[in-house]
Amino acid sequence: MSKLQGKVALVSGSGRGIGRSIALKLASDGAAVVVNDLDAEPGNAVVEEIKAMGGRAVAVNGSVTDPAFADRFVGAAVEQFGGLDIIVNNAGYTWDTVVQKMTDEQWYAMMDVHLTAPFRILRAAQPVIRDLHKADAEAGVRNVRKVVNISSMAGQFGNAGQINYTAGKAGIIGMTKTLAKEWGRMAVTVNCV
């Protein structure tokens, strides 16, 4: 039996790069995965890769910054696979320039993708996780769920030309610490990588 058999994972930004590798690894360990990419083609391709190796996956493609995205993303996990055990907030990109040349659009784009989108996903997931934890407790089962927020060394040490990205990645570190304090009582481990 695979170590994640029966688990359900959300991985934002999983159509390519690090997110794709995370989704494929989770699937290879038995988790059902809700894949996401801004563009449908790479997101759907990862779903097909997972299915080809005998796994279960669905895609919820589109921008994680869309205000309606989080509910669709979390809803897919529950509707398609009956639960939610793992959340990986990975989606992101950079839009670099020095502070005196940075526009408000560049600033807010980084805050939206690196902070607001994970916040909305976690907010949408909370009632689901709360209810699942309560059901586990009533059944006498201890099920530890996981949240992994992807940050960057830039979030700890800064990086020239990336004040927007760095601020967003520093913010996700703070978000992680706060959520660990809030969700620990529901047997959720919250980490930042």
Residue frames as a rotation matrix with the C-alpha (Angstrom) as fourth column:
MET 1
0.583 0.812 0.000 0.00
0.812 -0.583 0.000 0.00
0.000 0.000 -1.000 0.00
SER 2
-0.162 -0.614 0.773 1.35
0.551 -0.706 -0.445 3.43
0.819 0.354 0.452 -0.93
LYS 3
-0.689 -0.227 -0.688 2.00
0.725 -0.225 -0.651 5.77
-0.007 -0.947 0.320 1.98
LEU 4
-0.860 0.410 -0.303 -0.50
-0.349 -0.907 -0.237 8.36
-0.372 -0.098 0.923 0.73
GLN 5
-0.784 0.615 -0.087 -3.21
0.359 0.563 0.744 5.92
0.507 0.552 -0.662 -0.38
GLY 6
0.056 0.928 -0.367 -6.61
0.973 0.032 0.229 7.45
0.224 -0.370 -0.901 0.30
LYS 7
-0.229 -0.199 -0.953 -5.22
0.534 -0.844 0.048 10.97
-0.814 -0.498 0.300 0.75
VAL 8
0.549 0.453 0.703 -6.35
0.832 -0.377 -0.407 13.94
0.081 0.808 -0.584 -1.34
ALA 9
-0.274 -0.776 -0.569 -3.98
0.694 -0.569 0.441 16.74
-0.665 -0.274 0.694 -2.31
LEU 10
0.926 0.369 0.078 -4.35
0.339 -0.721 -0.604 20.21
-0.166 0.586 -0.793 -3.81
VAL 11
-0.141 -0.983 -0.114 -1.29
0.737 -0.181 0.651 21.55
-0.661 0.008 0.751 -5.64
SER 12
0.834 0.402 -0.377 -1.53
0.095 -0.779 -0.620 25.05
-0.543 0.481 -0.688 -7.11
GLY 13
0.466 -0.658 -0.592 0.73
-0.859 -0.496 -0.125 25.87
-0.211 0.567 -0.797 -10.04
SER 14
0.011 -0.439 0.898 1.26
-0.325 0.848 0.418 22.19
-0.946 -0.296 -0.133 -10.78
GLY 15
0.931 0.359 0.068 1.18
-0.039 0.284 -0.958 22.19
-0.364 0.889 0.278 -14.57
ARG 16
0.599 -0.798 0.071 4.93
0.165 0.036 -0.986 22.71
0.783 0.602 0.154 -14.85
GLY 17
-0.070 -0.793 0.605 8.16
-0.515 -0.491 -0.703 23.15
0.854 -0.360 -0.374 -12.89
ILE 18
-0.902 -0.341 0.266 8.32
-0.376 0.311 -0.873 22.45
0.215 -0.887 -0.409 -9.16
GLY 19
-0.216 0.913 0.346 4.54
-0.862 -0.012 -0.507 22.15
-0.459 -0.408 0.790 -8.86
ARG 20
0.462 0.319 -0.828 4.41
-0.757 0.628 -0.180 19.46
0.462 0.710 0.532 -11.55
SER 21
-0.437 -0.726 -0.531 7.11
-0.257 0.667 -0.699 17.48
0.862 -0.169 -0.478 -9.76
ILE 22
-0.819 0.210 0.533 5.23
-0.545 0.002 -0.838 17.79
-0.177 -0.978 0.113 -6.45
ALA 23
0.197 0.977 -0.082 1.95
-0.945 0.167 -0.281 16.63
-0.261 0.132 0.956 -8.03
LEU 24
0.333 -0.128 -0.934 3.61
-0.557 0.773 -0.304 13.65
0.761 0.622 0.186 -9.70
LYS 25
-0.751 -0.651 -0.108 5.40
-0.261 0.443 -0.858 12.65
0.606 -0.616 -0.503 -6.48
LEU 26
-0.546 0.629 0.554 2.22
-0.735 -0.043 -0.676 12.87
-0.402 -0.776 0.486 -4.41
ALA 27
0.473 0.752 -0.459 0.38
-0.881 0.412 -0.231 10.79
0.015 0.514 0.858 -7.03
SER 28
-0.010 -0.554 -0.832 3.17
-0.431 0.753 -0.496 8.21
0.902 0.354 -0.247 -7.19
ASP 29
-0.947 -0.300 0.110 2.80
-0.207 0.314 -0.927 7.82
0.244 -0.901 -0.359 -3.42
GLY 30
-0.703 0.694 -0.156 -0.93
0.700 0.714 0.015 7.16
0.121 -0.099 -0.988 -3.80
ALA 31
-0.505 0.536 -0.676 -2.62
0.189 -0.696 -0.693 10.54
-0.842 -0.478 0.251 -3.31
ALA 32
0.234 0.625 0.745 -5.46
0.972 -0.139 -0.188 11.73
-0.014 0.768 -0.640 -5.52
VAL 33
-0.605 -0.623 -0.495 -4.36
0.589 -0.769 0.248 15.14
-0.535 -0.142 0.833 -6.82
VAL 34
0.727 0.684 0.063 -6.23
0.597 -0.583 -0.552 18.27
-0.340 0.439 -0.832 -7.83
VAL 35
-0.341 -0.887 0.311 -3.89
0.900 -0.212 0.381 19.89
-0.272 0.410 0.870 -10.35
ASN 36
0.740 0.549 -0.389 -3.87
0.403 -0.824 -0.399 23.56
-0.539 0.138 -0.831 -11.31
ASP 37
-0.521 -0.835 0.179 -2.19
0.770 -0.368 0.522 25.68
-0.370 0.410 0.834 -13.92
LEU 38
-0.381 0.329 -0.864 -2.95
-0.251 -0.936 -0.246 29.11
-0.890 0.123 0.439 -15.31
ASP 39
-0.324 0.170 -0.931 -3.17
-0.945 -0.027 0.325 27.48
0.030 0.985 0.169 -18.74
ALA 40
0.600 0.710 0.368 -5.34
-0.720 0.680 -0.138 24.43
-0.348 -0.182 0.920 -19.38
GLU 41
0.651 -0.304 -0.695 -2.90
-0.435 0.601 -0.670 22.55
0.622 0.739 0.259 -21.59
PRO 42
-0.456 -0.883 -0.111 -0.11
-0.423 0.324 -0.846 21.95
0.783 -0.339 -0.521 -19.03
GLY 43
-0.411 0.375 0.831 -2.58
-0.874 0.096 -0.476 21.34
-0.258 -0.922 0.288 -16.21
ASN 44
0.683 0.728 -0.056 -4.48
-0.699 0.630 -0.337 18.76
-0.210 0.269 0.940 -18.22
ALA 45
0.321 -0.653 -0.686 -1.22
-0.467 0.521 -0.715 17.15
0.824 0.549 -0.138 -19.35
VAL 46
-0.699 -0.564 0.440 -0.19
-0.642 0.224 -0.733 16.52
0.315 -0.795 -0.519 -15.72
VAL 47
0.093 0.815 0.572 -3.59
-0.844 0.369 -0.388 14.97
-0.528 -0.447 0.722 -15.03
GLU 48
0.800 0.202 -0.564 -3.04
-0.538 0.657 -0.528 12.63
0.264 0.727 0.634 -17.98
GLU 49
-0.213 -0.947 -0.240 0.47
-0.536 0.319 -0.782 11.75
0.817 -0.038 -0.575 -16.70
ILE 50
-0.594 0.043 0.803 -0.96
-0.780 0.211 -0.589 10.85
-0.195 -0.977 -0.091 -13.31
LYS 51
0.495 0.850 0.180 -3.74
-0.735 0.520 -0.436 8.77
-0.464 0.084 0.882 -14.83
ALA 52
0.532 -0.359 -0.767 -1.25
-0.578 0.508 -0.639 7.00
0.619 0.783 0.063 -17.11
MET 53
-0.609 -0.788 -0.093 0.68
-0.436 0.431 -0.790 5.81
0.662 -0.441 -0.606 -14.04
GLY 54
-0.370 0.564 -0.738 -2.53
0.549 0.774 0.315 4.51
0.749 -0.289 -0.596 -12.47
GLY 55
-0.872 -0.020 -0.490 -3.27
0.442 -0.466 -0.767 7.52
-0.212 -0.884 0.415 -10.27
ARG 56
0.197 0.971 0.131 -6.30
0.979 -0.201 0.018 9.71
0.044 0.125 -0.991 -9.79
ALA 57
-0.712 -0.441 -0.546 -6.31
0.457 -0.882 0.116 13.40
-0.533 -0.167 0.830 -10.70
VAL 58
0.462 0.753 0.469 -8.48
0.886 -0.368 -0.283 16.23
-0.040 0.546 -0.837 -11.95
ALA 59
-0.685 -0.675 0.275 -7.56
0.698 -0.716 -0.021 19.71
0.211 0.178 0.961 -13.14
VAL 60
0.606 0.703 -0.371 -8.94
0.732 -0.676 -0.085 23.00
-0.311 -0.220 -0.925 -11.90
ASN 61
-0.359 -0.811 0.461 -7.16
0.931 -0.345 0.119 25.34
0.062 0.472 0.879 -14.27
GLY 62
0.570 0.471 0.674 -7.17
0.466 -0.860 0.207 29.12
0.677 0.196 -0.709 -14.28
SER 63
-0.253 -0.708 0.659 -5.67
-0.123 -0.652 -0.748 31.93
0.960 -0.270 0.077 -12.27
VAL 64
-0.271 0.070 -0.960 -5.28
0.878 0.426 -0.217 31.35
0.394 -0.902 -0.177 -8.55
THR 65
-0.958 -0.138 -0.251 -5.84
0.234 -0.882 -0.408 35.11
-0.165 -0.450 0.878 -8.17
ASP 66
-0.468 0.877 0.112 -9.43
-0.127 -0.192 0.973 34.87
0.875 0.441 0.202 -9.40
PRO 67
-0.548 0.247 0.799 -11.62
-0.829 -0.285 -0.481 35.52
0.109 -0.926 0.361 -6.34
ALA 68
0.548 0.832 0.083 -13.77
-0.836 0.549 0.017 32.45
-0.031 -0.079 0.996 -7.16
PHE 69
0.037 -0.601 -0.798 -10.81
-0.598 0.626 -0.500 30.12
0.800 0.496 -0.336 -7.67
ALA 70
-0.765 -0.473 0.436 -10.27
-0.618 0.352 -0.703 28.94
0.179 -0.808 -0.562 -4.08
ASP 71
-0.069 0.828 0.556 -13.82
-0.733 0.336 -0.591 27.65
-0.677 -0.449 0.584 -3.66
ARG 72
0.702 0.284 -0.653 -13.62
-0.691 0.494 -0.528 25.79
0.172 0.822 0.543 -6.99
PHE 73
-0.186 -0.907 -0.377 -10.22
-0.627 0.405 -0.665 24.30
0.756 0.113 -0.645 -6.09
VAL 74
-0.799 -0.054 0.599 -11.23
-0.570 0.387 -0.725 23.08
-0.192 -0.920 -0.340 -2.62
GLY 75
0.196 0.975 0.109 -14.65
-0.805 0.223 -0.549 22.03
-0.560 0.020 0.828 -3.93
ALA 76
0.358 -0.124 -0.926 -13.04
-0.761 0.536 -0.366 19.79
0.541 0.835 0.097 -6.55
ALA 77
-0.735 -0.677 -0.040 -11.14
-0.502 0.583 -0.639 17.86
0.456 -0.450 -0.768 -3.85
VAL 78
-0.630 0.560 0.538 -14.30
-0.473 0.274 -0.838 17.21
-0.616 -0.782 0.092 -1.88
GLU 79
0.364 0.875 -0.319 -16.61
-0.783 0.102 -0.614 16.57
-0.505 0.473 0.722 -4.84
GLN 80
0.387 -0.262 -0.884 -14.23
-0.750 0.468 -0.467 14.40
0.536 0.844 -0.016 -6.87
PHE 81
-0.295 -0.691 -0.660 -12.32
-0.112 0.711 -0.694 12.58
0.949 -0.131 -0.287 -4.13
GLY 82
0.509 0.729 -0.458 -14.35
0.321 0.333 0.887 12.97
0.799 -0.598 -0.064 -0.93
GLY 83
0.707 -0.247 -0.663 -11.84
0.666 -0.080 0.741 14.80
-0.236 -0.966 0.108 1.25
LEU 84
0.668 -0.581 0.465 -8.82
-0.164 -0.724 -0.670 17.01
0.726 0.371 -0.579 1.68
ASP 85
0.838 -0.405 -0.366 -5.55
0.537 0.489 0.688 16.03
-0.100 -0.773 0.627 3.36
ILE 86
-0.183 -0.977 -0.109 -2.73
0.804 -0.213 0.556 17.98
-0.566 0.014 0.824 1.72
ILE 87
0.931 0.363 0.041 -2.54
0.325 -0.771 -0.547 21.56
-0.167 0.522 -0.836 0.45
VAL 88
-0.168 -0.986 0.013 0.52
0.847 -0.138 0.513 22.79
-0.504 0.098 0.858 -1.43
ASN 89
0.862 0.365 -0.353 0.48
0.194 -0.879 -0.435 26.51
-0.469 0.307 -0.828 -2.20
ASN 90
-0.033 -0.932 0.361 3.02
0.694 0.239 0.679 26.61
-0.719 0.273 0.639 -5.00
ALA 91
0.476 0.266 0.838 1.68
0.864 -0.321 -0.389 28.91
0.166 0.909 -0.383 -7.74
GLY 92
0.596 -0.259 -0.760 3.79
0.186 -0.876 0.445 31.97
-0.781 -0.407 -0.474 -8.39
TYR 93
0.442 -0.533 0.722 6.09
0.841 -0.034 -0.540 33.89
0.312 0.845 0.433 -10.67
THR 94
-0.193 -0.553 -0.811 8.34
0.699 -0.657 0.282 36.95
-0.689 -0.512 0.513 -10.62
TRP 95
0.610 0.280 0.741 7.97
0.707 -0.614 -0.350 40.41
0.358 0.738 -0.573 -12.14
ASP 96
0.176 -0.740 -0.649 11.23
0.909 -0.130 0.395 42.16
-0.376 -0.660 0.650 -11.37
THR 97
0.250 -0.368 0.896 12.51
0.436 -0.783 -0.443 45.71
0.864 0.502 -0.036 -11.38
VAL 98
-0.759 -0.573 -0.308 14.13
0.550 -0.312 -0.775 48.08
0.347 -0.758 0.552 -8.90
VAL 99
-0.305 0.714 -0.630 11.88
0.844 -0.104 -0.526 49.84
-0.441 -0.693 -0.571 -6.40
GLN 100
-0.446 0.117 -0.887 11.92
-0.086 -0.992 -0.087 53.28
-0.891 0.038 0.453 -8.08
LYS 101
-0.788 0.148 -0.597 10.72
-0.612 -0.096 0.785 51.79
0.059 0.984 0.166 -11.37
MET 102
-0.890 0.451 -0.061 8.20
0.455 0.886 -0.089 49.31
0.014 -0.107 -0.994 -9.94
THR 103
-0.567 0.778 0.270 4.56
-0.421 -0.556 0.717 50.01
0.708 0.292 0.643 -10.73
ASP 104
-0.327 0.586 0.741 1.62
-0.872 0.115 -0.476 49.42
-0.364 -0.802 0.473 -8.43
GLU 105
0.632 0.579 -0.516 0.49
-0.750 0.623 -0.220 46.76
0.194 0.526 0.828 -10.91
GLN 106
-0.031 -0.742 -0.670 3.76
-0.264 0.652 -0.711 44.84
0.964 0.154 -0.216 -10.43
TRP 107
-0.787 -0.248 0.565 3.51
-0.578 -0.022 -0.815 45.17
0.215 -0.968 -0.126 -6.65
TYR 108
-0.057 0.877 0.477 -0.08
-0.896 0.166 -0.412 43.98
-0.441 -0.451 0.776 -6.39
ALA 109
0.468 0.167 -0.868 0.44
-0.672 0.705 -0.227 41.16
0.574 0.689 0.443 -8.89
MET 110
-0.482 -0.738 -0.472 3.02
-0.171 0.608 -0.775 39.62
0.859 -0.293 -0.420 -6.54
MET 111
-0.773 0.274 0.572 0.88
-0.609 -0.069 -0.790 40.16
-0.177 -0.959 0.220 -3.44
ASP 112
0.238 0.956 -0.173 -2.11
-0.966 0.214 -0.147 38.60
-0.104 0.202 0.974 -5.19
VAL 113
0.459 -0.050 -0.887 -0.35
-0.442 0.853 -0.277 35.43
0.771 0.519 0.370 -6.35
HIS 114
-0.415 -0.780 -0.468 2.00
0.049 0.494 -0.868 34.87
0.908 -0.383 -0.167 -3.40
LEU 115
-0.995 0.041 0.093 -0.22
-0.098 -0.140 -0.985 35.97
-0.027 -0.989 0.144 -0.49
THR 116
-0.356 0.934 0.010 -3.85
-0.881 -0.332 -0.337 36.58
-0.312 -0.129 0.941 -1.36
ALA 117
0.108 0.405 -0.908 -4.31
-0.727 0.656 0.206 33.38
0.679 0.638 0.365 -3.38
PRO 118
-0.629 -0.326 -0.706 -2.88
0.175 0.825 -0.537 31.08
0.757 -0.461 -0.462 -0.68
PHE 119
-0.925 0.333 0.180 -4.92
-0.304 -0.370 -0.878 32.96
-0.226 -0.867 0.444 1.94
ARG 120
-0.102 0.953 -0.284 -8.12
-0.994 -0.105 0.006 32.38
-0.024 0.283 0.959 -0.02
ILE 121
-0.068 0.026 -0.997 -7.33
-0.365 0.930 0.049 28.69
0.929 0.367 -0.053 -0.59
LEU 122
-0.855 -0.317 -0.410 -6.64
0.245 0.450 -0.859 28.15
0.457 -0.835 -0.307 3.10
ARG 123
-0.736 0.659 0.158 -9.72
-0.596 -0.518 -0.614 30.11
-0.322 -0.546 0.773 4.13
ALA 124
0.088 0.792 -0.604 -11.88
-0.930 0.283 0.234 28.01
0.356 0.541 0.762 1.79
ALA 125
-0.227 -0.272 -0.935 -10.29
-0.116 0.961 -0.252 24.81
0.967 0.051 -0.250 3.11
GLN 126
-0.837 -0.251 0.486 -10.77
-0.474 -0.113 -0.873 25.58
0.275 -0.961 -0.024 6.81
PRO 127
0.018 0.895 0.446 -14.43
-0.971 0.122 -0.205 24.49
-0.238 -0.429 0.871 7.15
VAL 128
0.593 0.132 -0.795 -13.70
-0.501 0.833 -0.235 21.30
0.631 0.538 0.560 5.22
ILE 129
-0.373 -0.835 -0.404 -10.69
-0.064 0.458 -0.887 20.45
0.926 -0.305 -0.224 7.37
ARG 130
-0.655 0.213 0.725 -12.55
-0.753 -0.268 -0.601 21.36
0.066 -0.939 0.336 10.56
ASP 131
0.408 0.909 0.079 -15.42
-0.910 0.412 -0.045 19.03
-0.074 -0.053 0.996 9.68
LEU 132
0.453 -0.326 -0.830 -13.09
-0.241 0.851 -0.466 16.21
0.859 0.411 0.306 8.62
HIS 133
-0.673 -0.728 0.129 -11.10
-0.272 0.081 -0.959 16.57
0.688 -0.680 -0.252 11.86
LYS 134
-0.328 0.643 0.692 -14.31
-0.933 -0.106 -0.344 16.49
-0.148 -0.758 0.635 13.89
ALA 135
0.693 0.589 -0.416 -15.48
-0.672 0.737 -0.076 13.33
0.262 0.332 0.906 12.09
ASP 136
-0.017 -0.795 -0.606 -12.06
-0.131 0.603 -0.787 11.73
0.991 0.066 -0.114 12.67
ALA 137
-0.768 -0.290 0.572 -12.23
-0.550 -0.160 -0.820 12.56
0.329 -0.944 -0.037 16.39
GLU 138
0.112 0.910 0.399 -15.74
-0.976 0.177 -0.130 11.13
-0.188 -0.375 0.908 16.69
ALA 139
0.794 0.141 -0.592 -14.53
-0.377 0.877 -0.297 7.93
0.477 0.459 0.750 15.01
GLY 140
0.809 -0.526 0.263 -11.48
-0.119 0.291 0.949 7.73
-0.576 -0.799 0.173 17.27
VAL 141
0.550 -0.605 0.575 -9.10
0.834 0.361 -0.417 8.22
0.045 0.709 0.704 14.34
ARG 142
0.364 -0.508 -0.781 -6.06
0.043 -0.828 0.559 10.51
-0.930 -0.237 -0.280 14.28
ASN 143
0.467 -0.162 0.869 -5.49
0.884 0.127 -0.451 11.80
-0.038 0.979 0.203 10.76
VAL 144
0.001 -0.560 -0.829 -2.70
0.331 -0.782 0.528 14.36
-0.943 -0.275 0.185 10.43
ARG 145
0.778 0.288 0.558 -3.21
0.622 -0.226 -0.750 16.69
-0.090 0.930 -0.355 7.49
LYS 146
-0.197 -0.964 -0.177 -0.53
0.794 -0.263 0.548 18.85
-0.575 -0.033 0.817 5.86
VAL 147
0.966 0.257 -0.007 -0.12
0.202 -0.778 -0.595 22.33
-0.158 0.574 -0.804 4.43
VAL 148
-0.072 -0.997 0.039 3.07
0.820 -0.037 0.572 23.23
-0.568 0.073 0.820 2.58
ASN 149
0.919 0.274 -0.283 3.54
0.112 -0.871 -0.479 26.83
-0.377 0.408 -0.831 1.49
ILE 150
0.280 -0.842 0.461 6.32
0.958 0.213 -0.192 27.42
0.063 0.495 0.866 -1.03
SER 151
0.836 -0.123 -0.535 8.45
0.044 -0.956 0.289 30.45
-0.547 -0.265 -0.794 -0.20
SER 152
0.688 -0.673 0.272 11.93
0.348 -0.023 -0.937 31.47
0.637 0.739 0.219 -1.31
MET 153
-0.068 -0.804 -0.591 15.31
0.997 -0.078 -0.009 32.35
-0.039 -0.590 0.807 0.16
ALA 154
-0.602 -0.093 0.793 14.46
0.341 -0.928 0.150 35.84
0.722 0.361 0.590 -1.12
GLY 155
0.461 0.868 0.186 11.70
0.093 -0.256 0.962 35.94
0.883 -0.426 -0.198 1.50
GLN 156
0.726 -0.273 -0.631 14.31
0.684 0.203 0.700 35.53
-0.063 -0.940 0.334 4.24
PHE 157
-0.071 -0.944 -0.322 17.24
0.771 -0.256 0.583 37.49
-0.632 -0.207 0.746 2.86
GLY 158
0.493 0.309 -0.813 15.87
-0.205 -0.867 -0.454 39.83
-0.845 0.391 -0.365 0.20
ASN 159
-0.112 -0.522 0.846 16.97
0.843 0.400 0.359 40.08
-0.526 0.753 0.395 -3.42
ALA 160
-0.594 -0.190 -0.781 17.83
-0.096 -0.948 0.304 43.17
-0.798 0.255 0.545 -5.45
GLY 161
-0.844 0.298 -0.447 15.19
-0.519 -0.237 0.821 44.01
0.139 0.925 0.355 -8.02
GLN 162
-0.472 0.675 -0.566 12.54
0.267 0.722 0.639 41.88
0.840 0.151 -0.521 -6.33
ILE 163
-0.929 0.115 0.352 11.00
-0.365 -0.449 -0.816 43.99
0.064 -0.886 0.459 -3.58
ASN 164
-0.020 0.997 -0.074 7.51
-0.982 -0.005 0.187 42.81
0.186 0.077 0.980 -4.60
TYR 165
0.326 0.057 -0.944 8.38
-0.223 0.975 -0.019 39.10
0.919 0.216 0.331 -4.85
THR 166
-0.662 -0.686 -0.302 10.50
0.176 0.250 -0.952 39.22
0.729 -0.683 -0.045 -1.70
ALA 167
-0.705 0.476 0.526 7.73
-0.709 -0.496 -0.501 40.89
0.023 -0.726 0.687 0.31
GLY 168
0.334 0.871 -0.361 5.24
-0.847 0.445 0.290 38.26
0.413 0.208 0.886 -0.88
LYS 169
0.192 -0.342 -0.920 7.55
0.069 0.940 -0.335 35.39
0.979 0.001 0.204 -0.02
ALA 170
-0.895 -0.425 0.139 8.33
-0.073 -0.169 -0.983 36.88
0.441 -0.889 0.120 3.40
GLY 171
-0.332 0.867 0.373 4.61
-0.938 -0.344 -0.036 37.23
0.097 -0.362 0.927 3.96
ILE 172
0.435 0.510 -0.743 3.95
-0.476 0.830 0.291 33.54
0.764 0.227 0.603 3.25
ILE 173
-0.528 -0.655 -0.541 6.48
0.238 0.498 -0.834 32.68
0.815 -0.569 -0.107 5.98
GLY 174
-0.894 0.249 0.374 4.45
-0.449 -0.498 -0.742 34.73
0.002 -0.831 0.557 8.47
MET 175
0.077 0.968 -0.237 1.22
-0.943 0.148 0.297 33.22
0.323 0.201 0.925 7.19
THR 176
0.052 -0.152 -0.987 2.65
-0.077 0.985 -0.156 29.75
0.996 0.085 0.040 7.72
LYS 177
-0.875 -0.454 -0.168 3.62
0.143 0.089 -0.986 30.47
0.463 -0.886 -0.012 11.33
THR 178
-0.616 0.721 0.317 0.19
-0.778 -0.496 -0.385 31.88
-0.121 -0.484 0.867 12.12
LEU 179
0.250 0.758 -0.602 -1.68
-0.803 0.510 0.309 29.03
0.542 0.406 0.736 10.47
ALA 180
-0.389 -0.456 -0.800 0.42
0.088 0.846 -0.525 26.47
0.917 -0.275 -0.289 12.36
LYS 181
-0.992 0.039 0.118 -0.80
-0.123 -0.221 -0.968 28.05
-0.011 -0.975 0.224 15.61
GLU 182
-0.305 0.951 -0.038 -4.42
-0.933 -0.307 -0.188 28.14
-0.191 -0.022 0.981 14.42
TRP 183
0.413 0.544 -0.730 -4.64
-0.783 0.621 0.020 24.70
0.464 0.564 0.683 12.80
GLY 184
-0.670 -0.728 -0.146 -2.40
-0.522 0.602 -0.604 22.65
0.528 -0.329 -0.783 15.09
ARG 185
-0.569 0.525 0.633 -5.44
-0.613 0.243 -0.752 21.85
-0.549 -0.816 0.184 17.24
MET 186
0.603 0.774 -0.193 -7.01
-0.691 0.385 -0.612 20.19
-0.399 0.502 0.767 14.18
ALA 187
0.307 -0.596 0.742 -3.95
0.190 0.802 0.566 17.95
-0.933 -0.032 0.359 13.71
VAL 188
0.929 -0.082 0.360 -2.68
0.340 -0.191 -0.921 19.94
0.144 0.978 -0.149 10.73
THR 189
0.102 -0.961 -0.258 1.05
0.668 -0.126 0.734 20.34
-0.737 -0.247 0.629 10.24
VAL 190
0.968 0.221 0.122 1.82
0.244 -0.694 -0.678 23.62
-0.065 0.685 -0.725 8.46
ASN 191
0.118 -0.991 -0.064 5.27
0.604 0.020 0.797 24.12
-0.788 -0.132 0.601 6.94
CYS 192
0.873 0.007 -0.488 7.00
-0.327 -0.733 -0.596 26.50
-0.362 0.680 -0.638 4.59
VAL 193
0.349 -0.774 0.529 9.64
0.727 0.580 0.368 25.39
-0.591 0.256 0.764 2.11
